[in-house]
Amino acid sequence: MKTRITELFGIEYPIICGGMLWLATPELCAAISNAGGLGNITACNYNSGEEFRAAIHKARELTSKPIGINITLLPSMRFTEEIYDDFFKVCAEEKVTAIEVSGKPAVKYLDMCHKAGVKVMHKVGAVRHALNIERWGYDAVIAAGIEEGGHPLNDDVATMVLLPRIAESVKIPVISTGGIVDGRSLAAALSLGAEGVLMATRFIATKECQVHPRIWEELIKREEHETTLICKSVGLQGRALKNDLTLQILDMEAKGAKIEELIPLLAGQRSLDAWQTGDVENAPLMVGQSIGLVKEVTTCAELIQTMVDDARAILERNLARFN
Ligand SMILES: Cc1cc2nc3c(=O)[nH]c(=O)nc-3n(C[C@H](O)[C@H](O)[C@H](O)COP(=O)(O)O)c2cc1C
């Protein structure tokens, strides 16, 4: 497959792993990159630039292919401005292939990254933000629909509308995220103007993702309506699995809880423990509506190859309908 995204990143297929706090590790990253996509190491898994650098070195022991990084610039109790500066500096020094930024703009780092040959993309949920990203000189923009796991933008626009709106509004390549899991969604995203797709929830259900097997069982069992948007009332909305904890958070929000009261329930350690122990009720497990389409656990190589083969077959079949 050839798109501006495969060319930009030097990858075989335009399939990218998004940032996943605790789950986007060097091992998962290497498995995805070795399968022809672009793997991801999430910088916020690490407490310092040097810990993060060690993770990049670990991934490079496992793959010689391009690797991607997520840096999330959201309000955080764990990270100072200096640590974020270090994350970007390490990316430039290590000459990683690409950085996926989410949250605050990373304009002050762009020049350093570009001088090091590092491509930078930003995840947005609105046309107005995509236009800024293009104007500021980013290399690509990621259109994130409200279906996505993690922190969708408060505009709440779904992929089906957001993606073509952004694709018709900017000239830089657009990557689609939110609800992408298989060849059908890859074909749809390409048809709607994307030159690549970014997925996270589906990559949890791969053998190389280091979660407790109970997590996989739960993802396969749960349906598309079983996620919820938490923390909208405090301006930090996130999409997570409906469970005891997220229902408690919604209840507290309905009663007017302040962010300070919610923070203990959102602590990163809770989700780290849950991914590892398989306790699916007591942490905000950030997954997308795409859980409804997660049917099995595969290797990353099986997933990516099947997606590409299926997308090709679907696009050919649809083309044949016009003849
Ligand atoms: C478990 C999990 C953790 C995530 N953590 C982050 C994160 O730390 N930073 C970020 O920018 N996005 C994060 N996301 C969002 C993803 O990068 C991606 O935008 C989104 O999940 C795509 O939608 P999908 O889940 O339908 O594939 C996370 C998603 C999941 C599923």
The ligand as a Gaussian input file, in Angstrom:
#p B3LYP/6-31G(d) Opt

LIG

0 1
 C       -5.941000       1.953000      26.877000
 C       -5.836000       3.247000      26.156000
 C       -4.984000       4.233000      26.640000
 C       -4.842000       5.427000      25.944000
 N       -3.941000       6.343000      26.395000
 C       -3.709000       7.456000      25.642000
 C       -2.666000       8.355000      25.999000
 O       -1.949000       8.167000      26.985000
 N       -2.481000       9.446000      25.206000
 C       -3.243000       9.672000      24.084000
 O       -3.022000      10.661000      23.382000
 N       -4.238000       8.837000      23.738000
 C       -4.462000       7.738000      24.474000
 N       -5.443000       6.862000      24.084000
 C       -6.210000       7.159000      22.848000
 C       -5.614000       6.447000      21.642000
 O       -4.311000       6.855000      21.368000
 C       -6.469000       6.636000      20.380000
 O       -6.573000       8.004000      20.068000
 C       -7.866000       6.063000      20.505000
 O       -7.926000       5.010000      21.408000
 C       -8.357000       5.601000      19.152000
 O       -9.632000       5.056000      19.184000
 P       -9.907000       3.468000      19.303000
 O       -9.727000       3.172000      20.741000
 O      -11.300000       3.324000      18.832000
 O       -8.907000       2.751000      18.449000
 C       -5.603000       5.663000      24.770000
 C       -6.476000       4.671000      24.309000
 C       -6.593000       3.484000      24.967000
 C       -7.507000       2.435000      24.413000

